[in-house]
Amino acid sequence: MILTDTHAHLYAAEFDADRKAMIQRALHKHVSRFFLPNIDVHSIQPMLNLVWEFPEHCFPMMGLHPCSVDEHVEAHLFQIQKWFKKRTFYAVGEIGLDFYWSVEFKDQQLSAFKKQIQWAIQYNLPINIHSRNATQECIAVLQEMKHPKLRGIFHCFSGNADEAKAIVGLGFYLGIGGVLTFKNSGLDKAIEQIGLQHLVLETDAPYLAPVPYRGKRNESAYLLEIAQKLAELKHTTVEKVAAVTTDNSKVIFGV
């Protein structure tokens, strides 16, 4: 059985004390593929250091997180885009819109999102979308920029059933994480009519740990709890969930 964590910040400072042990725990729980989203210009080197240490297991993405968008957004994007000429990345991410904390840079977020979507089309890469308090806006941008090469994942999907159908209708996958295990999250109902062929698994480690670890530091080993919950909801086995979601990740990322 192979489980794939399609979104994990394993290079984050929260893992500095036990990163190797944390990865070994994940491998022991059948989680052997880790896709690492970039955040800003400062997270690039720590991310690539981890990729160099575990090249068979870690796969990097490159992008500017919407919460890292500020008045210097053009300078940040200039520095980030240069990396696509230096090495292989498996997605443009983590990109998107976040209107939860602030809408001060809303226009800049929209501009950065669209520019990075253009990169994805140019480089023929999938995108990894962060959407918080902005799912409808993200869907609208994708509809506006619809293109045969435009594809990817709505990371940490937590929308409703209509949004899930709209996203799948655009050819995108839903990233299912620890929220699925939260009581009364409503995510179980939102994906009730969505088949496994449209889903991938993720932790978003070190954030959003699933039950029974909720409130603690998340790590990739806990992906198994999410897979078990999804198997229960879909009336199938963990092995089937692992096989289908890993195959989906291979279709998306090409590896």
Secondary structure, DSSP 8 states (H G I E B T S, - for coil): --EEESS--TTSGGGTTTHHHHHHHHHHTTEEEEEE---STTTHHHHHHHHHHSTTTEEE-B---GGG--TTHHHHHHHHHGGGGTS--S-EEEEEEE-SS--TTHHHHHHHHHHHHHHHHHHT--EEEEEES-HHHHHHHHHHT--TT--EEETT----HHHHHHHHHTT-EEEE-GGGGSTT--HHHHTTT--GGGEEE---TTSS--TTSTTS---GGGHHHHHHHHHHHTTS-HHHHHHHHHHHHHHHH--
